[in-house]
Amino acid sequence: MTSIKDMVVSVFETSKDRLKNPIIGAFVLSWLAINWRIVMILLFSSEKIEDKINYIETHYFYINYNLWIPLGFAIFYVLALPYLMALFDWLSQKGVQIRRLISKNHRIFEIQNKQEIAAEEWQLEKIRQGSPDISGMKEQIAVLESMIRDKDELIKTLKDQIYTKSGVDPETLEIVEDEQENTKPKAIKKTTKSKASKENNSEKTMKTSTQLSPDKPNPSDYPVMKDILIRDLPKTEREWILIYALYSSDFGESVLTRDDIIAKYEESSRRTDNRMKNLTNNIRNMVKSNQLKFINDDEMLLTTSGRETATEILNR
């Protein structure tokens, strides 16, 4: 009895190990899925076992359904299905990468549009308020006027104190001061004017030497492209294209083409696919804003307005 029990246990253990094999397990599942009618007849039919076997052999015993088709499914499941799943995973990953790239390009395009809008708004605000030099001069004038008012109030206070202590009328004191001012030697006034003129000329010379002039461009006065890139002078892509146009046209003295601008992109190591896609649209907008002007289908000129704007960018 014990040997029979051990034999049964051994058979079950061996069968369990065999079913764990991928191809055997897949074959059994495939066979059951295809020949489920045979199992149902054997388990639940009320006929005799001999009649069941005869019925199955007559109606369901086919070599294709009982062997080859289940074996084919098992081989496909074990060998081909992992590669098919790997293909699906690879396609899914590629799709995710493409979606991320599209989203990234869309985000870059939105940022560039916002930069262009901000630059145009800044130009409009600059036109409304005047140039930075004029705005700074207005602020200095306001400060000087405030200092003059404070000085006049101090003089008036001192005159009142003098009148209180000495009894001299402030109007009489002003007349005496005017007479003294008129009796000063004219040479002193001329010397003062000469010094002031020399100081003004010196200031003008220093200012002229530190600022680039768009009227008479001197190539040696302009910074090299690497210096412009490091200092990050242009703030938008259109400003960069304007700088490229300035340098490609010999500072506004000759014609330029779209290929010349692309060459400057490569020289400054700023060429990307997205910038090349937007280049035509940016050039069209710059033509509309009178910074560039086409003279034929390929060649362009840098207008006076464009050269002045480019010089302002380099003077930042």
Secondary structure, 3 states (H helix, E strand, C coil): CHHHHHHHHHHHHHHHHHHHCHHHHHHHHHHHHHCHHHHHHHHHCCCCHHHHHHHHHHHCCCHHHHHHHHHHHHHHHHHHHHHHHHHHHHHHHHHHHHHHHHHHHHHHHHHHHHHHHHHHHHHHHHHHHCCHHHHHHHHHHHHHHHHHHHHHHHHHHHHHHHHHHHCCCHHHHHHHHHHHHHCCCHHHHHHHHHHHHHHHHHHHHHHHHHCCCCCCCCHHHCCCHHHHHHHCCCCCHHHHHHHHHHHHCCCCCCCEEHHHHHHHHHHCCCCCHHHHHHHHHHHHHHHHCCCEEECCCCEEEECHHHHHHHHHHHCC
